[in-house]
Amino acid sequence: MPAHAAHHHDREIETLEEFDATVAARGSLAGYRVQAVDLTDRTRELLTTTTSGAVFLGCPMRDNAAAKVRADGALVFPPVPGLPFDPYRGLVYSPDELFASLADGGYEATPDARAYDWFQRTKADRDIYASTLRAVHDDAISDALDELLLGARVVGVMGGHAMARGTEAYAGAARLGRELARAGLTVATGGGPGAMEAANLGAYAAPHDDAMLPEALELLAKAPGFTPSITDWARTAFEVRARWPRGGRSVGIPTWFYGHEPPNPFASHLAKYFANATREDGLLARCTAGVIYLPGAAGTVQEIFDNATPNYYESRGEPTPMVLVDRAHWTERLPAWPLLRSLARERSMEAQIALVDRIEEVPEALKRLGG
């Protein structure tokens, strides 16, 4: 893709290509916000370009360049040393980024695992500096996610992390993700294992021929779950990605709050948060084409009613579709459906909820509800 200068209404620069294009097109960085761009080799441009009112967030630069832009009146927030993540990042994560070093050092050596370890240590310390860094990071992720999903029709697929590879339930969730992606929807999940991984896998499989998915499912069944070895679980997923590259686009929105659950490598974009409440609300709010709830436990029940509340009050506008899958699960084992139906009665959301027995019924139900 060609590099584009930041637009007047979008004064954020998030890549070196955007930096170069903006300097070439406008000859000024006045008023821009430059996020996590390595400007070490752009000293000449910084010394000769107006930067008054600019803000540089975590941008490495040489001392003379930093002194000059400060003299212009720019704010410079230098990179924070010693962190396993960048709090000022301008883009969401990729699986390759979070799982870097997996092949050589195992999961424990990856940025994902190191960020979780840092979170556990600093959370216990209750350090205001660490909590500020987490908040800045999560706000940057939200901004990047909004930019990524601008104009997309997003459908959420929620479900439990315990759904094992090699099961028919997992295969069904993967087929659902593939069908939704082929229908032009952007699949969004909680970004973790189980049902979430299956839906992201299905979206990844969408551009490939139909024979790819059964073969991938068979390969993945060698490591059914992320216990006892996250390393084996993740490496098997990357085997699938290597055998069938250039998969389809989807989004995973996981959290280090549940850091014992790794993100799955099949979401092309991973918006990972420290604060679970921010992540949970943001995930559901962005599912503009509706949310599908596969069988799950406490987390999935929470997601049902986190979504039911704004639909009930219409605080985000018109209610969006909610489709619950597996009648026995949602009426007997965890009877969320009767409560949801009672809440919806005689309100606008009543026409936006559905309960189906089988996963194969979901696309038609979603279409019927207007998703």
Disulfide bonds with the S-S distance in Angstrom:
none
